[in-house]
Amino acid sequence: MPSPSENTLFGMGNPLLDISAVVDKDFLDKFGLKPNDQILAEEKHKPLFEEIAKKSKVEYHAGGSTQNSVKIAQWMIQKPHKVATFFGCIGTDGFGEILKKKAEEANVDAHYYEQNEEPTGTCAACITGDNRSLVANLAAANCYKKEKHLDLDSNWELVKKAKVYYIAGFFLTVSPESILQVAQHASDKDKIFCLNLSAPFISQFFKEQLMKVMPYVDILFGNETEAATFAKELSFEMEQMDDIAEIAKKTQELPKVNTKRQRVVVFTQGKDDTVATVGGKVTAFPVMDIDQNDIVDTNGAGDAFVGGFLSALVKEQGLEECIRAGHYAANVIIRRVGCTFPEKPEFQ
């Protein structure tokens, strides 16, 4: 099996420094947080990040959806280091320095656009018992500038080196023009461009940006909720609006620029089968069994699935093997708090 070389996998997205710590109910009440929730930070939440960083057992990880996925792909591959490249925007601050260090520890070749107008994006995980309340402050992640980073010759050379590209739909809210440029390059050179639907709000409120990129998408990822929202927004004509297999088929048939590659659509459904388009039909792939008591945190499961999938894809393995690797990575991640993993995978 060919071992992938450095910079084979290219990711671009919103880099966030994940900060997790155990807090008490008073802390949640002070910032008006529910024990189990995911929200975007408002003005009243801004002091929370400095405060949680002062907790005694605080943990830091390189996060954000795309960065999580390329980090997990790199973990699954192990050697060589830096198979995964990552672009995104951070601030010139203490949290930015920690993020750079954490990306390096994960052996990801991160090239951040650094600016000083906004602080580094953060996601605080406020843990109480089995619950975690996530508060994300995109801040600098929102400030990515194509002309100041992607268009620089040294950076574009890294884009050209890659064979597989992955961008989470979240980045459509930041720099759709950067996504289009990378997607068009992949299409022109017959390389593989992958996109994730990421969240229902992307299809609902960024449909125009999403559909501009769709003709260049070789592999589309999403979960059952995102798939159903996408079908609704595109007014797919279907007997049952929640027929995930039918949505996958109709999504595969959307217009595509590079006709040498038939689009592959992969929809995960939590503990239910993953469905994927294989040639002209849709196939179901059962996930690995897991005891409900072993599930600690399902939050990074989607990112982990994609990371595992990409690790097999860069080794030029077939769809079934890519999905098997994705299921394995997700199975590991949901047994742990946050998007973290043991030192080495036990994947055969």
C-alpha positions in Angstrom: 0.0 0.0 0.0 1.5 3.4 -0.9 2.5 5.5 2.1 1.2 9.0 1.6 3.8 11.8 1.4 3.9 15.1 3.2 1.2 17.6 2.4 -1.0 15.0 0.5 -4.1 16.1 2.5 -5.1 19.7 2.5 -7.6 21.2 5.0 -8.8 24.8 5.4 -11.3 26.0 8.0 -11.9 27.7 11.3 -9.1 27.0 13.8 -10.3 27.1 17.4 -8.4 26.5 20.5 -10.4 24.0 22.6 -10.3 24.9 26.3 -11.9 22.4 28.6 -12.2 22.4 32.4 -14.6 21.1 35.1 -16.7 24.0 36.3 -19.6 24.2 38.9 -23.2 25.3 38.6 -22.4 28.8 39.7 -20.0 29.2 36.8 -22.8 28.1 34.4 -25.3 30.4 36.0 -22.9 33.3 36.0 -22.7 33.1 32.2 -26.3 31.9 31.6 -25.3 28.5 30.2 -27.3 25.3 30.1 -25.4 22.2 31.2 -25.6 20.5 27.8 -25.5 22.9 24.9 -23.6 24.4 22.0 -23.8 28.1 21.5 -21.8 30.9 19.8 -20.4 33.4 22.3 -22.2 36.7 22.7 -20.7 39.8 24.3 -21.6 38.6 27.8 -19.6 35.4 27.3 -16.3 37.1 26.4 -14.8 37.1 29.9 -15.6 33.4 30.2 -12.6 32.3 28.2 -10.0 34.0 30.4 -11.8 32.7 33.4 -12.0 29.1 32.4 -8.3 29.2 31.4 -7.5 30.0 35.1 -9.1 26.7 36.3 -6.7 24.3 37.9 -7.0 21.3 35.5 -7.5 23.1 32.2 -6.8 21.2 29.0 -6.0 22.7 25.6 -6.4 21.0 22.2 -6.2 22.2 18.6 -9.9 22.3 17.5 -12.4 23.5 15.0 -14.2 21.0 12.7 -11.8 20.8 9.8 -8.7 20.9 12.0 -10.1 18.1 14.1 -10.6 16.0 11.0 -7.2 16.5 9.5 -5.7 16.0 13.0 -7.4 12.6 13.3 -6.5 11.7 9.7 -2.8 12.4 10.7 -3.2 10.3 13.9 -4.6 7.4 11.9 -1.7 7.6 9.4 1.0 8.1 12.1 4.0 8.3 9.8 5.1 10.3 7.9 4.3 13.4 9.9 2.8 16.4 8.2 0.7 14.4 5.6 -2.0 16.9 6.6 -1.7 20.6 5.9 -4.1 23.1 7.5 -4.9 26.7 6.7 -6.9 29.1 8.8 -6.8 32.4 10.7 -5.6 33.0 14.3 -4.7 36.1 16.4 -1.2 37.2 17.5 -1.8 36.3 21.2 -1.2 33.7 23.9 -4.0 31.4 22.8 -2.6 31.6 19.2 0.8 30.4 20.5 -0.8 27.5 22.4 -2.8 26.6 19.2 0.4 26.5 17.1 2.1 24.3 19.7 -0.9 21.9 19.8 -1.1 21.6 16.0 2.6 20.8 16.0 2.2 18.2 18.7 -0.5 16.6 16.5 2.1 16.5 13.6 -0.2 18.6 11.4 1.6 21.1 9.1 -0.4 24.2 10.1 0.1 27.4 8.3 -2.0 30.1 10.0 -2.8 33.5 8.7 -2.0 35.7 11.8 -3.6 39.0 12.3 -3.9 41.3 15.3 -7.4 42.8 15.0 -9.2 39.8 16.5 -8.1 37.3 19.2 -7.6 33.6 18.4 -10.9 31.7 18.1 -11.7 29.6 21.1 -14.2 27.0 22.1 -14.7 26.5 25.8 -16.1 23.2 27.1 -17.6 23.8 30.5 -17.8 20.3 32.1 -20.2 19.5 34.9 -20.5 15.8 35.6 -21.4 14.0 32.3 -22.5 17.2 30.7 -20.5 19.7 28.7 -21.7 23.2 27.6 -19.8 24.4 24.5 -19.3 28.1 23.9 -17.5 29.0 20.7 -16.0 32.4 19.9 -14.9 32.4 16.3 -13.2 35.8 16.5 -10.0 35.5 14.4 -11.3 32.4 12.5 -13.7 34.8 10.8 -10.9 37.0 9.5 -9.3 34.7 6.9 -8.3 36.7 3.8 -7.6 34.9 0.5 -5.4 37.6 -0.9 -3.3 37.8 2.3 -2.7 34.1 2.7 -4.1 31.5 0.2 -2.8 33.6 -2.8 0.8 33.8 -1.5 3.0 31.7 -3.7 4.5 29.6 -0.9 1.0 28.8 0.4 -0.5 28.0 -3.0 2.5 25.6 -3.6 1.2 23.6 -0.6 -2.3 23.6 -2.1 -0.8 22.3 -5.4 1.1 19.5 -3.6 -2.1 18.0 -2.2 -4.1 15.2 -3.8 -7.1 15.2 -1.4 -8.8 18.4 -0.2 -11.3 18.7 2.7 -13.2 21.7 4.0 -16.1 21.8 6.4 -19.2 23.7 5.4 -18.6 26.1 8.3 -15.9 27.8 6.3 -18.6 28.9 3.8 -19.5 31.6 6.3 -15.9 33.0 6.3 -14.3 32.7 2.9 -16.4 31.1 0.1 -14.0 32.6 -2.5 -11.1 30.6 -0.9 -13.1 27.4 -1.0 -14.0 28.0 -4.7 -10.4 28.6 -5.7 -9.3 25.3 -4.0 -12.3 23.4 -5.4 -11.7 24.6 -8.9 -8.0 23.7 -8.7 -8.9 20.1 -7.6 -11.5 19.8 -10.3 -9.1 21.1 -13.0 -6.3 18.7 -11.9 -8.7 15.7 -11.4 -7.9 15.6 -7.7 -10.4 14.8 -4.9 -12.3 17.7 -3.3 -14.4 16.9 -0.2 -17.0 19.1 1.6 -19.1 18.6 4.7 -22.7 20.0 5.1 -21.5 20.7 8.8 -24.8 22.0 10.2 -28.4 22.6 9.2 -27.9 26.4 9.3 -25.3 26.2 6.4 -27.9 24.8 4.0 -30.5 27.2 5.3 -28.6 30.5 5.4 -25.6 29.9 3.1 -27.3 28.0 0.4 -26.1 30.2 -2.4 -22.4 29.9 -1.3 -22.9 26.1 -0.8 -24.4 25.6 -4.3 -21.7 27.5 -6.0 -19.2 25.0 -4.6 -21.3 21.9 -5.1 -20.5 21.3 -8.8 -16.8 20.8 -7.7 -17.6 18.4 -4.8 -16.3 14.8 -5.3 -17.2 13.6 -1.9 -19.9 15.1 0.3 -20.3 14.3 4.0 -23.1 15.0 6.4 -25.3 13.5 9.1 -29.0 12.6 8.8 -30.3 16.0 10.1 -28.1 18.0 7.8 -29.1 15.8 4.9 -32.8 16.3 5.6 -32.4 20.1 5.8 -30.4 20.1 2.6 -33.1 18.2 0.8 -35.7 20.6 2.1 -33.8 23.7 1.0 -33.3 22.2 -2.5 -36.9 21.2 -2.7 -36.1 17.6 -3.6 -39.2 15.8 -4.8 -39.6 12.8 -2.6 -42.3 10.6 -1.2 -40.7 10.5 2.2 -38.8 13.6 3.1 -36.6 11.7 5.7 -35.5 9.0 3.3 -31.8 9.4 3.7 -30.8 7.0 1.0 -33.0 8.8 -1.5 -31.5 12.2 -0.5 -28.0 10.7 -1.1 -29.0 9.5 -4.5 -30.5 12.9 -5.5 -27.5 14.7 -4.1 -25.2 12.5 -6.1 -27.1 13.5 -9.3 -26.7 17.2 -8.9 -24.6 18.9 -11.6 -20.8 18.2 -11.5 -17.9 19.9 -13.4 -15.4 17.0 -13.4 -17.4 14.2 -15.0 -14.4 11.8 -14.7 -15.3 11.3 -11.1 -18.8 10.4 -10.1 -19.8 12.2 -6.9 -19.8 10.1 -3.7 -22.3 11.1 -1.0 -21.7 9.8 2.6 -24.3 10.4 5.3 -23.8 9.2 8.8 -26.7 8.5 11.2 -25.3 8.2 14.7 -25.7 4.6 15.8 -27.7 3.7 12.6 -26.1 2.6 9.4 -23.9 5.0 7.4 -25.4 5.3 3.9 -23.2 6.0 0.8 -23.6 6.1 -2.9 -21.7 3.4 -4.7 -21.9 3.8 -8.4 -25.6 4.1 -9.3 -26.9 2.7 -6.0 -27.0 3.5 -2.3 -25.4 1.1 0.2 -25.8 0.9 3.9 -22.7 0.3 6.1 -23.4 -0.7 9.7 -21.3 1.1 12.4 -19.3 -0.7 15.0 -21.2 -2.0 18.1 -20.6 0.0 21.3 -22.2 -0.4 24.7 -24.2 2.8 25.5 -22.4 3.0 28.9 -19.0 3.3 27.0 -20.2 6.5 25.2 -18.7 9.5 27.0 -19.1 12.3 24.4 -20.5 12.1 20.9 -19.5 15.6 20.0 -16.4 15.0 17.9 -17.9 11.8 16.2 -18.7 13.5 12.9 -15.3 15.1 12.6 -13.6 11.8 13.6 -15.5 9.8 11.0 -14.3 12.2 8.3 -10.7 12.0 9.7 -10.7 8.3 9.6 -12.2 8.2 6.1 -9.6 10.7 4.8 -6.7 8.7 6.3 -7.8 5.7 4.1 -8.6 8.0 1.1 -5.0 9.4 0.9 -3.8 5.8 0.8 -5.9 5.4 -2.3 -8.2 2.8 -0.6 -11.7 2.0 -1.8 -14.9 3.4 -0.4 -15.7 0.5 1.9 -12.3 0.7 3.5 -12.6 4.5 3.9 -15.9 4.0 5.7 -14.5 1.3 7.9 -11.6 3.6 8.9 -14.2 6.4 9.6 -16.3 4.1 11.8 -13.2 3.1 13.8 -12.1 6.6 14.4 -15.5 7.7 15.5 -15.8 4.7 17.8 -12.5 5.7 19.5 -13.5 9.4 19.9 -16.9 8.9 21.5 -15.3 6.9 24.4 -13.4 10.0 25.4 -14.1 13.6 26.4 -13.6 16.1 23.6 -12.0 15.3 20.3 -9.0 13.4 21.8 -7.4 10.1 21.1 -4.9 7.6 22.6 -1.3 7.7 21.4 -1.7 5.2 18.6 -4.7 3.7 16.7 -5.3 0.0 16.9 -6.8 -0.2 13.4 -6.0 -3.1 11.2 
